[in-house]
Amino acid sequence: MSYFGTFKRFDPILGYVPARPFSFLPQIAQRARSLLRDRTTEQLDSAADAINFAISAYFDELKQDEIAKLLRQAIETGDYERFFDPTLTLASDITSESGAARGIAGNA
């Protein structure tokens, strides 16, 4: 879940925290508010923006790493052309020709 200005819709200092879907949410909010009592909403908003940026950057890096691994694997196995084949849109399309994929599907 991304942040994108959540505190414009919810006041982290005074906003209501429902006990649904988790009954312990109000206690978590109370503890967080006691820890952050000397901070302004603007400071919390700035911290949330920085944390959101760091998390997004982390996941972007993970995604790029996995794409690079898949590309290296495609090159090593000779499937480079199929890696970029626009007619193959689903993972099942790519793996349907392998015996392992058929074996798994046969057991379903």
PyRosetta script that sets phi, psi and omega in degrees:
from pyrosetta import init, pose_from_sequence

init()
pose = pose_from_sequence("MSYFGTFKRFDPILGYVPARPFSFLPQIAQRARSLLRDRTTEQLDSAADAINFAISAYFDELKQDEIAKLLRQAIETGDYERFFDPTLTLASDITSESGAARGIAGNA")
pose.set_psi(1, 132.4)
pose.set_omega(1, -178.8)
pose.set_phi(2, -94.5)
pose.set_psi(2, 160.1)
pose.set_omega(2, -175.4)
pose.set_phi(3, -82.3)
pose.set_psi(3, -65.7)
pose.set_omega(3, 177.5)
pose.set_phi(4, 39.0)
pose.set_psi(4, 60.9)
pose.set_omega(4, 172.1)
pose.set_phi(5, 74.1)
pose.set_psi(5, 31.0)
pose.set_omega(5, -179.5)
pose.set_phi(6, -56.4)
pose.set_psi(6, -34.5)
pose.set_omega(6, -177.0)
pose.set_phi(7, -72.1)
pose.set_psi(7, -7.4)
pose.set_omega(7, 172.1)
pose.set_phi(8, -76.0)
pose.set_psi(8, -22.8)
pose.set_omega(8, 178.7)
pose.set_phi(9, -103.8)
pose.set_psi(9, -16.6)
pose.set_omega(9, -176.6)
pose.set_phi(10, -140.5)
pose.set_psi(10, 126.2)
pose.set_omega(10, 177.5)
pose.set_phi(11, -84.0)
pose.set_psi(11, 113.4)
pose.set_omega(11, -176.8)
pose.set_phi(12, -70.2)
pose.set_psi(12, -17.5)
pose.set_omega(12, -179.3)
pose.set_phi(13, -87.1)
pose.set_psi(13, -44.1)
pose.set_omega(13, -173.3)
pose.set_phi(14, -119.9)
pose.set_psi(14, -7.3)
pose.set_omega(14, -174.4)
pose.set_phi(15, -64.1)
pose.set_psi(15, 150.1)
pose.set_omega(15, 179.4)
pose.set_phi(16, -72.5)
pose.set_psi(16, 134.7)
pose.set_omega(16, 176.6)
pose.set_phi(17, -117.8)
pose.set_psi(17, 114.2)
pose.set_omega(17, -177.3)
pose.set_phi(18, -73.6)
pose.set_psi(18, 157.5)
pose.set_omega(18, 177.9)
pose.set_phi(19, -88.8)
pose.set_psi(19, 8.3)
pose.set_omega(19, 177.9)
pose.set_phi(20, -120.3)
pose.set_psi(20, 138.0)
pose.set_omega(20, 9.9)
pose.set_phi(21, -87.3)
pose.set_psi(21, -3.7)
pose.set_omega(21, -178.8)
pose.set_phi(22, -123.1)
pose.set_psi(22, 121.6)
pose.set_omega(22, -173.9)
pose.set_phi(23, -64.0)
pose.set_psi(23, -20.0)
pose.set_omega(23, -177.2)
pose.set_phi(24, -91.0)
pose.set_psi(24, 1.0)
pose.set_omega(24, -179.9)
pose.set_phi(25, -58.7)
pose.set_psi(25, -43.5)
pose.set_omega(25, 178.8)
pose.set_phi(26, -60.7)
pose.set_psi(26, -36.8)
pose.set_omega(26, 178.1)
pose.set_phi(27, -67.7)
pose.set_psi(27, -38.3)
pose.set_omega(27, 177.1)
pose.set_phi(28, -63.7)
pose.set_psi(28, -44.9)
pose.set_omega(28, 179.1)
pose.set_phi(29, -62.4)
pose.set_psi(29, -41.3)
pose.set_omega(29, 179.5)
pose.set_phi(30, -62.3)
pose.set_psi(30, -43.9)
pose.set_omega(30, 179.4)
pose.set_phi(31, -65.2)
pose.set_psi(31, -44.7)
pose.set_omega(31, 178.6)
pose.set_phi(32, -61.2)
pose.set_psi(32, -42.2)
pose.set_omega(32, 179.9)
pose.set_phi(33, -65.9)
pose.set_psi(33, -35.1)
pose.set_omega(33, 177.8)
pose.set_phi(34, -69.3)
pose.set_psi(34, -35.4)
pose.set_omega(34, 177.6)
pose.set_phi(35, -70.5)
pose.set_psi(35, -31.1)
pose.set_omega(35, -175.1)
pose.set_phi(36, -105.3)
pose.set_psi(36, 18.5)
pose.set_omega(36, -172.8)
pose.set_phi(37, -60.6)
pose.set_psi(37, -24.8)
pose.set_omega(37, -179.6)
pose.set_phi(38, -92.4)
pose.set_psi(38, 9.2)
pose.set_omega(38, -178.6)
pose.set_phi(39, -107.1)
pose.set_psi(39, 149.5)
pose.set_omega(39, 176.4)
pose.set_phi(40, -90.2)
pose.set_psi(40, 164.8)
pose.set_omega(40, 175.8)
pose.set_phi(41, -60.5)
pose.set_psi(41, -37.5)
pose.set_omega(41, 179.0)
pose.set_phi(42, -63.0)
pose.set_psi(42, -40.7)
pose.set_omega(42, 178.0)
pose.set_phi(43, -65.6)
pose.set_psi(43, -40.7)
pose.set_omega(43, 178.5)
pose.set_phi(44, -66.1)
pose.set_psi(44, -39.3)
pose.set_omega(44, 177.9)
pose.set_phi(45, -63.4)
pose.set_psi(45, -41.9)
pose.set_omega(45, 178.3)
pose.set_phi(46, -64.5)
pose.set_psi(46, -43.0)
pose.set_omega(46, 178.1)
pose.set_phi(47, -63.7)
pose.set_psi(47, -41.9)
pose.set_omega(47, 179.3)
pose.set_phi(48, -63.4)
pose.set_psi(48, -40.2)
pose.set_omega(48, 176.8)
pose.set_phi(49, -61.0)
pose.set_psi(49, -45.6)
pose.set_omega(49, -178.9)
pose.set_phi(50, -64.3)
pose.set_psi(50, -42.6)
pose.set_omega(50, 179.2)
pose.set_phi(51, -65.4)
pose.set_psi(51, -43.6)
pose.set_omega(51, 178.3)
pose.set_phi(52, -60.2)
pose.set_psi(52, -42.2)
pose.set_omega(52, 178.7)
pose.set_phi(53, -62.7)
pose.set_psi(53, -44.7)
pose.set_omega(53, -178.7)
pose.set_phi(54, -63.6)
pose.set_psi(54, -42.4)
pose.set_omega(54, 179.3)
pose.set_phi(55, -66.0)
pose.set_psi(55, -43.8)
pose.set_omega(55, 178.8)
pose.set_phi(56, -61.9)
pose.set_psi(56, -42.7)
pose.set_omega(56, 179.0)
pose.set_phi(57, -63.1)
pose.set_psi(57, -40.6)
pose.set_omega(57, 179.0)
pose.set_phi(58, -60.9)
pose.set_psi(58, -48.8)
pose.set_omega(58, -178.5)
pose.set_phi(59, -69.7)
pose.set_psi(59, -33.2)
pose.set_omega(59, 174.8)
pose.set_phi(60, -62.5)
pose.set_psi(60, -42.0)
pose.set_omega(60, 178.8)
pose.set_phi(61, -64.8)
pose.set_psi(61, -43.2)
pose.set_omega(61, 176.7)
pose.set_phi(62, -59.6)
pose.set_psi(62, -43.7)
pose.set_omega(62, -179.8)
pose.set_phi(63, -61.8)
pose.set_psi(63, -45.8)
pose.set_omega(63, 179.4)
pose.set_phi(64, -63.2)
pose.set_psi(64, -38.6)
pose.set_omega(64, 177.5)
pose.set_phi(65, -62.0)
pose.set_psi(65, -43.3)
pose.set_omega(65, -179.4)
pose.set_phi(66, -68.0)
pose.set_psi(66, -38.0)
pose.set_omega(66, 176.6)
pose.set_phi(67, -63.1)
pose.set_psi(67, -42.6)
pose.set_omega(67, 178.4)
pose.set_phi(68, -62.8)
pose.set_psi(68, -40.1)
pose.set_omega(68, 177.6)
pose.set_phi(69, -62.8)
pose.set_psi(69, -44.5)
pose.set_omega(69, 178.9)
pose.set_phi(70, -62.6)
pose.set_psi(70, -40.7)
pose.set_omega(70, 179.0)
pose.set_phi(71, -65.0)
pose.set_psi(71, -44.4)
pose.set_omega(71, 177.0)
pose.set_phi(72, -60.2)
pose.set_psi(72, -42.6)
pose.set_omega(72, 179.1)
pose.set_phi(73, -63.3)
pose.set_psi(73, -41.4)
pose.set_omega(73, 178.9)
pose.set_phi(74, -63.4)
pose.set_psi(74, -39.6)
pose.set_omega(74, 178.9)
pose.set_phi(75, -67.2)
pose.set_psi(75, -43.6)
pose.set_omega(75, -178.3)
pose.set_phi(76, -65.3)
pose.set_psi(76, -34.7)
pose.set_omega(76, -177.3)
pose.set_phi(77, -93.1)
pose.set_psi(77, -1.2)
pose.set_omega(77, -179.9)
pose.set_phi(78, 80.3)
pose.set_psi(78, 11.1)
pose.set_omega(78, 179.7)
pose.set_phi(79, -95.3)
pose.set_psi(79, 24.2)
pose.set_omega(79, -175.4)
pose.set_phi(80, -58.2)
pose.set_psi(80, -45.8)
pose.set_omega(80, -178.5)
pose.set_phi(81, -64.0)
pose.set_psi(81, -40.8)
pose.set_omega(81, 179.6)
pose.set_phi(82, -68.1)
pose.set_psi(82, -27.7)
pose.set_omega(82, 178.8)
pose.set_phi(83, -59.0)
pose.set_psi(83, -35.2)
pose.set_omega(83, -177.4)
pose.set_phi(84, -107.1)
pose.set_psi(84, 13.8)
pose.set_omega(84, -178.5)
pose.set_phi(85, -71.8)
pose.set_psi(85, 114.4)
pose.set_omega(85, -177.1)
pose.set_phi(86, -71.0)
pose.set_psi(86, -13.8)
pose.set_omega(86, 180.0)
pose.set_phi(87, -80.3)
pose.set_psi(87, -17.1)
pose.set_omega(87, 177.1)
pose.set_phi(88, -94.6)
pose.set_psi(88, 109.3)
pose.set_omega(88, -174.0)
pose.set_phi(89, -108.8)
pose.set_psi(89, -19.8)
pose.set_omega(89, -177.9)
pose.set_phi(90, -117.8)
pose.set_psi(90, 149.0)
pose.set_omega(90, 176.8)
pose.set_phi(91, -57.4)
pose.set_psi(91, -34.2)
pose.set_omega(91, 179.8)
pose.set_phi(92, -65.8)
pose.set_psi(92, -31.3)
pose.set_omega(92, 176.9)
pose.set_phi(93, -64.5)
pose.set_psi(93, -40.8)
pose.set_omega(93, -176.6)
pose.set_phi(94, -71.9)
pose.set_psi(94, -39.6)
pose.set_omega(94, -173.7)
pose.set_phi(95, -95.9)
pose.set_psi(95, -5.2)
pose.set_omega(95, -173.2)
pose.set_phi(96, -64.2)
pose.set_psi(96, -22.4)
pose.set_omega(96, -179.3)
pose.set_phi(97, -83.4)
pose.set_psi(97, -13.8)
pose.set_omega(97, -177.9)
pose.set_phi(98, -82.0)
pose.set_psi(98, 147.1)
pose.set_omega(98, 179.4)
pose.set_phi(99, -63.9)
pose.set_psi(99, -35.1)
pose.set_omega(99, -179.5)
pose.set_phi(100, -63.7)
pose.set_psi(100, -41.7)
pose.set_omega(100, -179.3)
pose.set_phi(101, -66.2)
pose.set_psi(101, -40.6)
pose.set_omega(101, 178.3)
pose.set_phi(102, -65.0)
pose.set_psi(102, -38.0)
pose.set_omega(102, 178.8)
pose.set_phi(103, -64.0)
pose.set_psi(103, -41.1)
pose.set_omega(103, 178.8)
pose.set_phi(104, -66.9)
pose.set_psi(104, -45.6)
pose.set_omega(104, -179.2)
pose.set_phi(105, -64.5)
pose.set_psi(105, -35.2)
pose.set_omega(105, -179.9)
pose.set_phi(106, -66.0)
pose.set_psi(106, -26.8)
pose.set_omega(106, -179.7)
pose.set_phi(107, -83.8)
pose.set_psi(107, -13.0)
pose.set_omega(107, -175.8)
pose.set_phi(108, -73.7)
pose.dump_pdb("model.pdb")
